[in-house]
């Protein structure tokens, strides 16, 4: 069991704040989106408690560089749309803008011989 709670003592009823940390950890390491039923089973918690904890996590991360997204019937961490420019600059190759003169020089410097 991942979480020691009243549920582990046979009495379900984990508070949403207690669930936030393990949910964040699971979303961080998961290779795919995790559904509320999956999270509830992993944490031995009620689905309503997991849903409440996810809402709180979404609210807390809402304006950060990482957000919680609902994807394919589950939840996962994703980069924030507010950080799109910097993420694209990191992930995409830099665009090269050559002047027409440099393009001409580049083309003429190439030799096409068999």
C-alpha positions in Angstrom: 0.0 0.0 0.0 1.3 3.4 -0.9 -0.4 5.5 1.7 -0.9 4.8 5.4 -4.4 6.1 6.1 -7.5 5.4 8.1 -8.4 3.3 5.0 -5.5 1.0 5.7 -7.0 0.4 9.2 -10.2 -0.7 7.6 -11.9 2.7 7.7 -12.0 4.6 4.4 -12.0 8.3 4.6 -8.8 9.9 3.4 -8.8 13.7 3.2 -8.0 15.3 -0.2 -4.9 17.0 1.1 -3.5 13.7 2.3 -4.0 12.3 -1.2 -2.4 15.2 -3.1 1.3 14.2 -2.6 0.9 10.5 -3.7 -1.4 11.5 -6.6 1.3 14.0 -7.8 4.0 11.3 -7.5 1.9 8.8 -9.5 1.1 11.3 -12.2 4.8 12.3 -12.4 6.1 8.7 -12.9 3.2 7.3 -14.9 3.9 6.7 -18.6 0.2 7.1 -19.4 -2.8 9.0 -18.1 -4.2 7.5 -14.8 -8.0 7.4 -14.3 -9.8 8.2 -11.1 -10.7 4.6 -10.5 -7.0 3.6 -11.0 -5.8 6.2 -8.6 -8.5 5.2 -6.1 -7.5 1.6 -6.2 -3.7 2.4 -6.0 -4.3 4.6 -3.0 -7.1 2.6 -1.4 -9.3 5.7 -1.4 -12.8 6.6 -2.5 -13.1 7.9 -6.1 -14.8 11.1 -4.8 -11.8 11.7 -2.5 -9.4 11.3 -5.5 -11.6 13.6 -7.6 -11.5 16.3 -5.0 -7.7 15.9 -4.6 -7.3 16.2 -8.3 -9.4 19.4 -8.4 -7.2 20.9 -5.7 -4.0 19.9 -7.5 -5.4 21.4 -10.8 -6.2 24.6 -8.9 -2.7 24.8 -7.3 -0.8 24.0 -10.5 -3.1 26.1 -12.8 -0.7 29.0 -13.2 2.6 27.1 -13.1 4.7 25.7 -15.8 3.2 22.3 -15.3 -0.5 21.6 -15.2 -2.8 18.6 -14.7 -4.6 17.6 -17.9 -7.5 15.2 -18.4 -6.5 13.0 -21.3 -8.0 9.8 -22.7 -10.2 9.3 -19.7 -7.4 9.9 -17.2 -5.1 12.5 -15.8 -1.5 13.4 -16.3 1.0 16.2 -15.9 1.6 18.3 -19.0 3.4 21.6 -19.7 1.3 24.7 -19.4 0.1 26.5 -22.5 1.5 29.6 -20.8 5.0 28.1 -21.2 4.5 27.1 -24.8 7.1 29.4 -26.4 10.0 28.4 -24.1 9.1 24.7 -24.4 9.0 24.9 -28.2 12.3 26.8 -28.3 13.9 23.9 -26.3 12.3 21.0 -28.2 12.3 22.3 -31.8 15.5 22.8 -33.8 16.4 26.4 -34.3 15.2 28.0 -37.4 17.9 29.3 -39.7 17.2 32.3 -41.8 19.6 32.7 -44.5 19.7 35.7 -46.7 19.2 35.2 -50.5 22.8 36.0 -50.9 23.9 33.3 -48.5 21.6 30.8 -50.1 23.1 31.5 -53.5 26.6 31.1 -52.1 25.6 27.8 -50.4 24.1 26.4 -53.6 27.1 27.5 -55.7 29.6 26.0 -53.3 28.1 22.5 -53.6 29.4 20.4 -56.3 27.2 17.8 -57.9 29.5 15.2 -59.3 28.8 11.5 -59.7 
